Amino acid sequence: MLLYFFDQIDSFKISKFLYCLIMGDPFGENHGEVKSDSFLHDRIRLAQMRFIKSGVNGADMPDKSAEVLDGINFNVKVDGMGLFVKMVFHLWEQSEAGENYDGGDVTLPATGSEASDGTVVTNEEAQLKLPYGDVILRPVFSIMNPELYFTLPENQVANGVCDMMSHIMERYFTNTTHTDVTDGLCESVLRTIMSNARILKRDHTNYDAWAEIALAGTVAHNGLLGLGREEDWGCHNMEHELSAIYDVAHGAGLAVVTPAWMRHIYKEHLPIFVQFAVNVMGVGGGLRDLEAVALEGIRRLQAFFTEMGQPSTLAGLGIDSRHLAQMAYKATHWPDGSPKPLGGLKKLSEQDALAVYQLAL
């Protein structure tokens, strides 16, 4: 997995170089017509988040170039020409050897798709959202250009922040012990996301804050933070039932479900919730009343989501109680009716899922 931030090198030179490279002419000997950004932009659509799966080798390269270029953002600036050249020549060597490569251009920091091996498959007619994972889904390289994110609407910033924080918390809240290293990593990345999200709230085009958020979103879901830990994923799967039925953004649904899940189970797992409250949410004071400390941590998390503009209840998402039982059943059963595991820190039953939804009302 190669991951790069590009900054401070002439974007046209980089665009021309990569265009010629994928056309099989890395030194531009046969592409003297590439003389302006407009030439490139007329032929190359700016990046849309998708995986590039192209067999670019030998004689096939020119025919495949449009397919490859369609998934790469050319309006980039590069920090360190040597690093960039190393990356593209690595890809060129792959293509010369007849190998395929997958890549992504991050246009919305949130899902972590640029470095993860998971996805969600949606069937709108059946109102199903089901997870799927395979190593083939993990890109070989990803490009991050923080300037792309300046145009994101504020609600998508909030949704992305909530999603990447949830990716970390699904790993952080675990029964596994002796995880000091990944505990610290999780806590640090969560604090980094919150502090930089607040910067973006008041300065939407802050390049440095976007760079931090984008990299945090990748680290949140590339597997590093879950090393050696039993993971949870209860909140994600319960939220999938919201957005399978209702027109709800995933991040917004998580902002509602996560604090409700915490309030439902914290008493049974007080130590990890106290640790979260103190090390992530900055709850101070004495530790004589551990339950109060845990609850204050949950309160502060929900307050942060509200600060980002997210609703705090299902009602705020336009959801009432009519489908709660249906969602609880679907969260704990596969489409064929067989039991589906839900949660890790606490193994949730259908009744648990229903209780979480009811707390979220």
C-alpha positions in Angstrom: 0.0 0.0 0.0 1.6 3.2 -1.2 0.1 6.4 0.1 1.1 9.9 -1.0 0.3 13.5 -0.3 1.1 15.8 -3.2 2.0 19.4 -2.8 4.2 22.2 -4.1 5.4 21.0 -7.5 4.1 22.2 -10.9 0.8 20.4 -11.4 0.9 20.6 -15.2 4.4 19.0 -15.4 3.1 16.2 -13.2 -0.1 15.8 -15.2 1.9 15.6 -18.5 4.4 13.2 -17.0 1.7 10.7 -15.8 -0.3 11.1 -18.9 2.7 10.3 -21.1 3.7 7.5 -18.7 0.4 5.7 -19.0 0.4 6.2 -22.8 3.7 4.3 -22.8 5.9 7.3 -23.4 7.2 8.4 -20.0 9.6 11.0 -21.4 7.1 12.6 -23.7 9.0 11.9 -26.9 5.9 11.2 -28.9 3.4 13.5 -27.1 4.7 16.9 -27.8 1.1 18.0 -28.3 0.6 18.0 -24.5 1.3 21.7 -24.0 -1.4 22.9 -21.6 -3.6 22.0 -18.8 -6.6 22.5 -21.1 -5.3 19.7 -23.4 -5.2 17.3 -20.4 -8.5 18.5 -18.9 -10.3 18.1 -22.2 -9.2 14.4 -22.2 -9.1 13.5 -18.6 -12.0 13.9 -16.2 -11.1 14.9 -12.7 -11.0 12.1 -10.2 -14.1 10.4 -8.9 -13.5 7.9 -6.1 -13.3 4.5 -7.6 -10.8 1.7 -7.9 -8.7 1.4 -11.1 -8.5 -2.1 -12.4 -6.8 -2.0 -15.7 -4.5 -4.5 -17.4 -2.1 -2.0 -18.8 0.7 -3.8 -20.5 2.6 -3.5 -23.8 0.4 -2.8 -26.8 -2.7 -2.6 -24.6 -1.5 0.5 -22.8 -2.7 3.2 -25.2 -6.1 1.5 -25.5 -6.4 1.3 -21.7 -5.1 4.8 -21.0 -8.5 6.5 -20.9 -9.8 3.9 -18.4 -6.8 4.4 -16.2 -6.7 8.1 -16.4 -10.4 8.4 -15.7 -9.7 7.4 -12.1 -6.7 9.6 -11.4 -6.8 13.3 -10.3 -4.4 15.3 -12.4 -5.0 18.6 -10.8 -2.4 17.8 -8.1 0.7 19.3 -6.7 3.5 17.0 -5.6 5.7 17.2 -2.5 9.0 15.7 -3.5 9.5 14.9 -7.2 11.6 12.0 -6.3 8.9 10.3 -4.3 6.4 10.8 -7.2 8.8 9.5 -9.8 9.5 6.5 -7.6 5.7 5.8 -7.4 4.9 6.1 -11.1 8.0 4.2 -12.2 7.0 1.4 -9.8 3.6 1.3 -11.5 5.2 1.5 -15.0 7.4 -1.5 -14.1 4.3 -3.3 -13.0 2.6 -2.6 -16.3 5.7 -3.6 -18.3 5.7 -6.9 -16.5 2.1 -7.4 -17.4 0.8 -6.9 -13.9 -2.4 -5.2 -12.9 -2.6 -2.5 -10.4 -5.4 -0.9 -8.3 -5.4 2.7 -7.2 -7.6 5.3 -5.8 -7.9 9.1 -5.5 -9.5 10.1 -2.3 -12.2 12.6 -3.0 -14.1 12.3 0.3 -12.1 11.4 3.5 -14.5 9.2 5.4 -14.8 5.5 4.4 -11.2 4.6 4.3 -11.8 2.7 1.0 -8.4 4.0 -0.2 -6.7 1.5 2.2 -9.2 -1.0 3.4 -10.3 -4.4 2.1 -14.0 -4.0 2.9 -17.1 -2.7 1.3 -20.8 -2.7 1.7 -23.3 -4.1 -0.8 -26.7 -2.5 -1.0 -29.9 -3.9 -2.3 -32.4 -1.0 -2.3 -35.4 -3.0 -3.3 -34.9 -5.5 -0.5 -33.7 -2.8 1.9 -30.5 -4.6 2.6 -26.9 -3.4 3.4 -24.5 -6.2 3.9 -20.7 -6.1 4.4 -18.2 -7.8 2.1 -14.5 -8.0 2.4 -11.6 -9.4 0.3 -8.0 -8.5 0.0 -8.5 -7.8 -3.7 -10.4 -4.7 -2.7 -7.4 -3.0 -1.1 -5.8 -0.6 -3.5 -2.0 -0.8 -4.3 -1.7 3.0 -4.0 -3.8 6.0 -3.2 -3.5 9.7 -3.9 -4.5 12.4 -1.5 -4.8 16.0 -2.5 -6.3 18.1 0.4 -7.3 20.9 -2.0 -9.9 18.6 -3.5 -11.8 18.6 -0.2 -12.3 22.3 -0.1 -15.5 21.9 -2.2 -17.1 19.4 0.1 -20.4 20.6 1.8 -20.2 20.9 5.5 -22.6 18.0 6.1 -20.3 15.7 4.3 -17.4 16.9 6.4 -19.4 16.0 9.5 -20.5 12.7 8.1 -16.9 11.8 7.1 -15.6 12.7 10.6 -18.2 10.6 12.3 -17.6 7.6 10.1 -13.8 7.6 10.5 -14.2 8.1 14.3 -16.5 5.1 14.3 -14.0 3.0 12.4 -11.6 3.6 15.3 -14.1 3.1 18.1 -15.3 -0.2 16.6 -11.7 -1.4 17.2 -11.0 0.5 20.4 -13.8 -0.9 22.5 -12.6 -4.4 22.9 -12.4 -7.2 25.5 -8.8 -7.9 24.5 -6.3 -6.8 27.1 -2.6 -5.8 27.0 -3.2 -3.6 24.0 -1.3 -0.5 25.2 0.2 0.3 21.8 -3.0 0.2 19.8 -4.9 1.8 22.6 -2.6 4.8 22.4 -2.8 4.9 18.6 -6.6 4.8 18.6 -6.8 7.6 21.2 -4.3 9.8 19.4 -6.0 9.5 16.1 -9.4 10.2 17.6 -8.1 13.4 19.3 -6.5 14.4 16.1 -9.7 14.0 14.1 -11.7 16.1 16.6 -9.2 18.9 16.9 -8.8 19.3 13.1 -12.5 18.9 12.5 -13.0 21.9 14.7 -10.5 23.8 12.7 -12.4 23.0 9.5 -15.6 24.1 11.1 -14.3 27.6 11.2 -11.8 27.5 8.3 -13.2 25.1 5.6 -10.2 25.5 3.3 -7.5 24.9 5.8 -5.0 22.7 3.8 -3.2 21.4 6.8 -6.3 20.4 8.7 -7.6 18.6 5.7 -4.3 16.7 5.3 -4.6 15.6 8.9 -8.2 14.5 8.5 -7.5 12.6 5.3 -4.6 10.7 6.7 -6.5 10.0 9.9 -9.4 8.6 7.9 -7.0 6.2 6.2 -5.2 5.1 9.4 -8.7 4.6 11.0 -9.6 1.8 8.5 -6.4 0.3 7.1 -6.2 -2.4 9.8 -3.4 -0.9 11.8 -5.5 0.1 14.8 -7.2 -3.3 15.1 -4.0 -5.3 15.3 -4.3 -7.9 18.0 -7.7 -6.8 19.1 -11.2 -8.4 19.0 -13.2 -5.8 17.0 -16.8 -4.9 17.5 -18.7 -3.4 14.5 -22.0 -3.5 16.3 -22.7 0.2 15.7 -21.9 0.0 12.0 -24.2 -3.0 11.5 -27.0 -1.4 13.5 -26.6 1.8 11.5 -26.7 -0.1 8.2 -30.3 -1.0 9.0 -31.2 2.7 9.4 -29.7 3.7 6.0 -31.1 0.5 4.3 -34.6 1.7 5.1 -34.3 5.5 5.4 -32.5 8.1 3.3 -29.9 8.6 6.1 -26.2 9.4 5.6 -24.0 6.7 7.2 -22.1 9.1 9.3 -25.2 10.9 10.6 -26.7 7.5 11.5 -23.5 6.6 13.4 -23.6 9.9 15.3 -27.0 8.8 16.7 -26.5 5.1 17.2 -23.0 5.2 18.8 -23.8 7.2 21.9 -27.0 5.1 22.4 -25.0 1.9 22.1 -22.5 3.2 24.7 -25.2 4.1 27.2 -26.7 0.6 26.7 -23.5 -1.3 27.6 -21.1 0.9 29.5 -22.0 -0.5 33.0 -20.9 -4.0 31.9 -17.5 -2.7 30.5 -16.8 0.3 32.7 -12.9 0.3 32.6 -12.7 0.8 28.8 -15.3 3.5 28.9 -13.5 5.3 31.7 -10.3 5.1 29.7 -12.0 6.5 26.7 -13.5 9.4 28.7 -10.2 10.3 30.3 -7.8 9.7 27.4 -9.9 10.8 24.4 -12.6 13.1 25.7 -10.5 14.8 28.3 -12.7 14.1 31.4 -10.8 15.2 34.5 -11.4 15.3 38.2 -11.5 12.4 40.5 -12.0 8.8 39.6 -14.0 7.8 42.7 -17.2 7.7 40.7 -16.2 5.7 37.6 -19.8 5.6 36.3 -20.0 9.4 36.3 -16.7 9.6 34.4 -17.9 7.1 31.8 -21.2 9.0 31.3 -19.4 12.3 31.0 -17.2 10.8 28.2 -20.3 9.7 26.4 -21.9 13.1 26.9 -18.9 14.9 25.5 -18.8 12.6 22.4 -22.4 13.3 21.6 -21.8 17.0 22.2 -18.9 16.9 19.7 -21.2 15.2 17.1 -23.8 17.9 17.7 -21.1 20.6 17.4 -20.3 19.1 13.9 -24.0 19.6 13.0 -25.2 16.1 13.5 -28.6 15.1 15.0 -28.5 13.4 18.4 -31.7 11.3 18.0 -33.4 9.1 15.5 -36.2 11.7 15.5 -33.7 14.2 14.3 -33.0 11.9 11.3 -36.8 11.7 10.6 -37.1 8.2 12.0 -39.9 7.1 14.4 -40.5 3.8 16.1 -42.4 2.0 13.4 -39.5 0.0 12.0 -37.3 -0.5 15.1 -38.3 -4.1 15.7 -37.7 -4.9 12.0 -34.3 -3.2 12.1 -33.3 -5.1 15.3 -34.3 -8.4 13.6 -32.3 -7.6 10.5 -29.3 -6.5 12.5 -29.1 -9.9 14.1 -30.2 -12.2 11.3 -29.0 -12.8 7.7 -31.5 -12.5 4.9 -32.1 -16.3 5.1 -33.1 -16.0 8.7 -30.0 -17.6 10.2 -28.5 -15.8 13.2 -26.0 -13.0 12.4 -23.4 -12.1 15.1 -23.6 -8.5 16.3 -21.0 -6.8 18.4 -17.8 -7.8 20.0 -17.3 -6.0 23.3 -20.8 -7.2 24.1 -22.5 -9.8 21.9 -25.8 -8.1 21.2 -29.1 -10.0 20.9 -32.1 -8.9 18.9 -33.5 -7.4 22.2 -30.2 -5.5 22.8 -30.4 -4.0 19.3 -34.0 -3.0 19.9 -33.0 -1.4 23.2 -30.2 0.6 21.5 -32.6 1.9 18.8 -35.1 2.8 21.5 -32.5 4.7 23.5 -31.7 6.6 20.3 -35.2 7.8 19.8 
